[in-house]
Amino acid sequence: MSRLVVHDANTRSVLQDTQDGDEIAKTLAGIGVRFERWDVAELPAGADADTVLAAYRPRLDAFLGETGAGTADVIRLTADHPQADALRTKFLAEHRHTEDEVRFFHEGAGNFILHVGDKVYDTHCTKGDLISVPANTEHWFDAGSVPNVTALRIFTDTTGWTPHYTGTDMSERFPATTA
């Protein structure tokens, strides 16, 4: 189940903790983040990338048209991925991108954690969740120590996804809250 936990970045106190999708969307919209639930395509577990993309093509095309994004692909990260540990480490460090980071979770779950002003927004995304983190928003992602996630990645320009690390210890101070 999706969950949002908002912390005070200075005191670490919990300011909000909800599993209500509408409340999550409303809170995140307040910082420019798009969060919504999409119907999940009924596919065999571990379906290949082309099958996953084809299953979401009508919804994906509408989203691309609405947002001006130009392309999408599928990323799968599982515990047996040969670079699972290296990828987790890369994603865990606080960073930003020069374009929006958009993910739709077809399978599995992970936490997008955003550092905005004096708050930290820990968003546990699960199957069916779409999140769009605005360009230049400081954040990190944790798929867990035993990752199992298949997600559509939506890009305007894939070169804009290059991470620009902040060098802070925020991701260590605020590890992912799991549902």
C-alpha positions in Angstrom: 0.0 0.0 0.0 1.2 3.5 -0.8 2.3 5.6 2.1 3.5 9.2 2.7 5.5 10.1 5.8 6.5 13.8 6.1 9.3 14.7 8.5 10.6 18.0 9.8 14.1 18.0 8.3 15.6 19.6 11.4 14.0 17.7 14.2 13.1 14.5 12.3 9.7 14.6 13.9 6.8 13.1 11.9 4.4 15.8 10.6 2.1 13.6 8.6 1.7 9.8 8.0 -1.0 8.7 5.6 -1.9 5.8 3.3 -4.8 7.7 1.7 -4.1 8.1 -2.0 -6.0 11.4 -2.3 -4.2 12.8 0.7 -0.9 11.7 -0.6 -1.6 13.3 -4.0 -2.8 16.6 -2.4 0.2 16.9 -0.1 2.7 16.2 -2.8 0.9 18.6 -5.2 1.7 21.3 -2.7 5.4 20.9 -3.6 4.8 20.4 -7.3 4.9 16.6 -7.3 2.4 14.7 -9.4 1.1 11.5 -7.7 -1.7 9.3 -9.1 -2.9 5.8 -9.3 -3.2 3.9 -12.6 -4.9 0.6 -13.3 -2.3 -2.1 -13.5 -2.1 -4.3 -16.6 -2.7 -7.9 -16.0 0.6 -9.5 -17.3 2.6 -12.5 -16.2 5.1 -11.7 -13.5 8.4 -10.6 -15.0 6.9 -9.8 -18.5 9.5 -8.4 -20.8 9.9 -4.6 -21.4 8.2 -4.6 -24.8 5.1 -6.3 -23.4 5.0 -4.0 -20.4 5.2 -0.9 -22.6 2.6 -2.2 -25.0 0.2 -2.9 -22.1 0.3 0.7 -21.0 0.6 2.3 -24.5 -2.8 4.1 -24.6 -2.3 5.6 -21.1 1.3 6.3 -21.7 0.7 8.1 -25.1 -1.9 10.3 -23.4 0.6 11.1 -20.6 3.3 11.8 -23.1 1.0 14.1 -25.0 -0.1 15.9 -21.9 3.3 16.5 -20.4 5.5 16.9 -23.6 7.7 14.0 -22.5 9.1 12.2 -25.5 10.0 8.6 -24.6 9.6 5.8 -22.1 11.3 2.6 -21.2 11.1 -0.1 -18.6 13.6 -0.7 -15.8 13.6 -3.9 -13.7 15.6 -4.1 -10.6 15.6 -7.4 -8.7 17.9 -8.9 -6.0 19.6 -11.1 -8.6 20.5 -8.2 -10.9 24.3 -8.3 -11.3 24.6 -4.6 -10.3 21.8 -4.4 -7.7 24.1 -3.2 -4.9 25.9 -0.6 -7.1 22.5 0.7 -8.4 21.1 0.9 -4.9 24.1 2.9 -3.7 23.8 5.2 -6.8 20.1 5.9 -6.2 20.5 6.3 -2.4 22.6 9.4 -2.5 20.7 12.7 -2.5 20.7 14.2 -5.9 18.7 16.2 -8.5 18.1 16.1 -12.2 17.6 18.8 -14.8 14.3 17.2 -16.0 11.4 15.7 -14.2 11.8 12.1 -12.9 8.7 10.2 -13.7 8.1 6.6 -12.7 5.1 4.3 -12.9 5.3 1.2 -10.8 4.1 -1.9 -12.7 5.4 -4.4 -10.1 7.1 -4.1 -6.8 7.7 -1.0 -4.7 10.2 1.6 -3.7 10.6 4.9 -1.8 11.1 8.2 -3.4 12.3 10.5 -0.7 12.2 14.3 -1.4 14.0 17.0 0.5 12.1 20.2 0.0 12.9 23.2 2.2 12.6 22.2 5.8 10.7 18.9 5.2 11.4 15.4 4.0 8.6 13.7 2.1 9.1 9.9 2.1 6.8 8.4 -0.5 6.4 4.7 -0.6 5.3 3.9 -4.1 3.7 0.5 -4.9 2.2 -1.3 -7.9 0.0 1.2 -9.8 1.6 4.4 -8.5 2.8 7.1 -10.8 5.1 9.8 -9.3 6.6 12.7 -11.1 9.4 14.5 -9.2 10.0 18.0 -10.7 13.4 18.9 -12.2 15.9 20.2 -9.6 14.1 18.7 -6.6 16.6 17.1 -4.2 15.7 13.5 -3.7 16.8 9.9 -3.4 15.3 6.5 -4.2 15.4 3.2 -2.2 14.2 0.0 -3.7 15.2 -1.8 -0.5 18.0 -4.3 0.3 16.1 -7.0 -1.6 14.8 -5.0 -4.6 11.9 -6.2 -6.7 10.6 -3.4 -8.9 9.5 -3.0 -12.5 8.8 0.6 -13.5 8.2 2.6 -16.6 10.6 5.5 -16.8 9.3 8.5 -18.8 11.7 11.1 -20.2 11.7 14.3 -22.1 15.4 14.0 -22.8 17.3 11.0 -21.4 20.5 13.1 -20.9 18.5 15.2 -18.3 18.4 12.2 -16.0 22.0 12.5 -15.1 22.2 12.7 -11.3 23.7 15.8 -9.8 24.7 14.8 -6.3 24.3 17.3 -3.4 27.0 15.8 -1.2 24.8 16.0 1.9 24.1 13.2 4.5 20.3 13.7 4.2 19.7 10.2 2.8 21.6 8.7 5.7 19.7 10.8 8.2 16.3 9.9 6.7 16.3 6.2 5.6 13.2 5.0 3.8 10.1 4.3 5.8 8.5 1.1 4.5 4.8 0.4 4.6 
